[in-house]
Amino acid sequence: MSSSCFRFKQFTVRHDRCAMKVGTDGVLLGAWADVAACRTIADAGAGTGLIALMLAQRNATAQVDGVEIDPEACGQATDNVAASPFAQRIRMYQGAFRDFARTTAQRYDLIVSNPPYFTRSLKCPDEKRRLARHDDRLPLDELIGDSLTLLTPAGRIALILPVRQQDELRRCLLAHGLHCIRRTLVYAVAGAAPKRCLVELSRRPPSSPDGETDSLILEDPPHQRSAAYRELTREFYL
């Protein structure tokens, strides 16, 4: 495995043409999002195509559309899709997600995103990394609002976010009349504070007041993937 090529069981993700790399957050979201009964799926901020490829593998009939603002990353994603077994069911669009939401007539059963999240951190001098890591181009409220315009009536939104964005997420849900129906807190190791949160959002309220909530520990000592993480991602890693 080279630094610019990540091989999974059914596809390979290359990133030698851009600065966006395969990360654990994308793998988690691609393996966690509920794709059952989805006919159409969109990935907002698709990067080099990892999540779109994972979702196409997990749902053998869904049409998956990826939207990526960075031209080089979108070109790399297009190459990755073309080299995969899912090329006939994944389309890549280069441009801002907001522009895509305003111009497409397609509606989606599921919209996923691993959005940029370094909202208040120092700007990265490399433009491509800055676009991928800061929310200048895809703030959370805008992402959720634009996603809502593209959802089918029973459609859902699945995101992975830093835990520190939970208050912001709650404000967005209240503003847009959405509910969190499923949530998984992600811990790097047992005993540490959670760093990430996987959330599934819907217009329909959950069956219980707080929705379905659980947790996931990524590593067991000494630096081994946990059994729960291996089970979640077993269909992907070699």
C-alpha positions in Angstrom: 0.0 0.0 0.0 1.5 3.3 -1.1 0.9 6.7 0.5 -1.2 7.7 -2.5 -3.2 4.5 -2.9 -5.6 2.8 -0.4 -6.9 -0.6 -1.5 -10.2 -2.0 -0.2 -11.7 -5.3 -1.0 -13.7 -4.2 -4.1 -12.1 -0.9 -5.0 -9.0 1.3 -4.8 -9.0 5.0 -3.7 -6.1 7.0 -5.1 -5.3 10.6 -4.1 -2.0 11.2 -6.0 -3.6 14.0 -8.0 -4.8 16.1 -5.0 -4.2 16.8 -1.3 -7.3 15.0 0.0 -6.5 11.7 1.6 -8.5 8.7 2.8 -9.3 9.1 6.5 -11.0 7.2 9.3 -14.0 9.7 9.4 -14.9 8.9 5.8 -14.6 5.1 6.3 -16.8 5.3 9.4 -19.5 7.3 7.6 -19.4 5.0 4.6 -19.8 1.9 6.7 -22.3 3.4 9.2 -24.9 5.2 7.0 -28.1 3.3 6.6 -28.5 2.6 2.8 -31.4 0.1 3.1 -34.2 0.8 0.6 -32.3 3.8 -0.9 -32.7 4.3 -4.6 -30.8 7.6 -4.8 -27.9 8.8 -2.7 -25.8 12.0 -2.8 -22.4 12.6 -1.2 -21.9 16.3 -0.5 -18.1 17.1 -0.6 -17.2 13.7 -2.1 -13.4 14.2 -2.1 -11.7 11.4 -4.0 -14.8 9.3 -3.9 -14.3 7.0 -0.9 -17.8 7.3 0.7 -19.6 7.2 -2.7 -17.8 3.9 -3.5 -18.5 2.4 -0.1 -22.2 3.2 -0.4 -22.4 1.8 -3.9 -20.8 -1.4 -2.6 -23.3 -1.6 0.3 -26.4 -1.0 -1.9 -26.2 -2.9 -5.2 -28.9 -0.9 -7.0 -28.7 2.7 -5.7 -27.6 5.6 -8.0 -24.9 7.5 -6.1 -24.1 11.1 -7.0 -20.9 12.8 -5.6 -20.5 16.5 -5.5 -17.0 18.0 -5.0 -15.9 21.6 -5.3 -12.2 20.9 -5.9 -11.4 20.2 -9.5 -8.4 17.9 -8.9 -10.2 15.9 -6.2 -13.3 15.5 -8.4 -11.1 14.4 -11.3 -9.4 11.9 -9.0 -12.8 10.7 -7.8 -13.9 10.3 -11.4 -10.9 8.1 -12.1 -11.4 6.0 -8.9 -15.1 5.4 -9.9 -14.2 4.5 -13.4 -11.7 1.9 -12.1 -14.3 0.4 -9.7 -17.0 -2.2 -10.2 -19.6 0.5 -9.6 -18.8 2.9 -12.4 -22.3 2.6 -14.0 -24.0 3.7 -10.8 -21.8 6.6 -9.6 -21.8 10.0 -11.1 -19.4 12.8 -10.1 -20.3 16.5 -10.3 -17.6 19.3 -10.0 -18.8 22.4 -8.2 -20.3 23.8 -5.0 -22.9 21.8 -3.3 -25.2 24.9 -3.0 -25.0 25.4 -6.8 -25.8 21.7 -7.3 -28.8 21.9 -5.0 -30.2 24.9 -6.8 -29.9 23.4 -10.3 -30.6 19.6 -10.1 -34.1 18.2 -10.3 -32.9 14.9 -8.7 -34.2 14.0 -5.3 -32.4 11.7 -2.9 -33.4 9.1 -0.3 -30.1 9.7 1.5 -27.6 12.5 1.6 -24.3 11.9 3.3 -21.4 14.3 4.1 -18.1 14.3 5.9 -18.1 18.1 6.0 -15.2 20.5 6.7 -15.0 21.3 10.4 -12.1 23.5 11.4 -14.4 26.5 11.7 -12.4 28.7 14.0 -8.9 27.2 13.6 -6.0 29.0 11.8 -6.2 28.8 8.0 -4.0 26.3 6.3 -1.7 27.9 3.8 -2.4 25.2 1.2 -5.6 26.1 -0.7 -6.7 22.6 -1.4 -6.3 21.5 2.2 -8.0 24.6 3.4 -11.1 23.9 1.3 -11.2 20.4 2.6 -10.8 21.3 6.3 -12.5 24.6 6.8 -16.2 25.4 6.5 -15.7 28.6 4.4 -17.5 26.8 1.5 -19.8 24.4 3.3 -21.0 25.6 6.7 -23.2 23.2 8.6 -26.4 25.2 8.5 -26.0 25.7 4.7 -25.2 22.0 4.2 -28.3 20.9 6.0 -30.6 23.6 4.4 -29.4 22.7 0.9 -29.7 19.0 1.6 -33.3 19.4 2.7 -34.2 20.9 -0.7 -32.9 17.7 -2.3 -34.5 15.1 0.0 -37.5 12.9 -0.8 -40.3 13.2 1.8 -38.9 10.3 3.8 -35.3 11.1 3.0 -32.5 11.2 5.6 -29.2 13.0 6.1 -26.1 11.2 7.6 -23.1 13.2 8.8 -19.9 12.7 10.8 -19.1 15.7 13.0 -16.7 16.7 15.8 -18.5 16.3 19.1 -17.9 20.0 19.8 -20.3 20.8 17.0 -23.2 19.2 18.7 -24.6 22.5 20.1 -24.4 24.0 16.6 -26.1 20.9 15.2 -29.0 21.2 17.7 -29.6 24.8 16.6 -29.6 23.8 13.0 -32.1 21.0 13.7 -34.4 23.4 15.5 -34.2 25.9 12.7 -34.9 23.4 9.9 -37.5 21.3 11.8 -35.3 18.2 11.8 -34.8 15.4 14.3 -31.8 13.3 15.1 -33.1 9.7 14.9 -29.7 7.9 15.3 -26.4 8.8 16.9 -23.1 7.1 17.5 -20.5 8.6 19.7 -17.0 7.7 18.5 -14.1 7.2 20.9 -10.5 6.8 19.9 -9.9 4.5 22.9 -11.8 3.4 26.0 -11.8 6.1 28.7 -11.1 9.0 26.4 -13.6 11.7 25.6 -15.5 11.2 22.3 -14.1 13.1 19.4 -16.6 12.4 16.6 -20.3 11.8 16.4 -22.2 10.0 13.6 -25.7 11.3 13.2 -28.7 10.5 11.1 -31.3 13.2 10.6 -34.9 13.1 9.4 -38.0 15.2 9.2 -39.8 12.4 11.0 -39.4 12.3 14.8 -37.7 9.3 16.4 -39.6 6.6 18.1 -37.9 7.5 21.4 -37.3 11.0 22.7 -33.5 11.0 22.2 -33.5 8.6 19.2 -31.3 5.6 18.9 -27.9 6.3 20.6 -24.8 4.1 21.0 -21.1 4.3 21.0 -18.1 3.0 19.1 -14.5 2.6 20.3 -11.9 2.5 17.5 -8.9 1.0 19.2 -8.0 -1.5 21.8 -4.5 -1.5 23.3 -1.9 -1.7 22.0 -3.1 0.3 19.0 -5.2 -2.5 17.5 -8.5 -2.0 15.7 -11.3 -2.8 18.1 -13.6 -5.8 17.4 -16.5 -3.3 16.9 -14.6 -1.3 14.4 -13.5 -4.4 12.5 -17.1 -5.7 12.4 -18.4 -2.3 11.1 -15.8 -2.2 8.3 -15.3 -5.9 7.6 -16.8 -5.7 4.1 -14.1 -3.1 3.1 -10.7 -3.6 4.5 -8.4 -6.3 3.0 
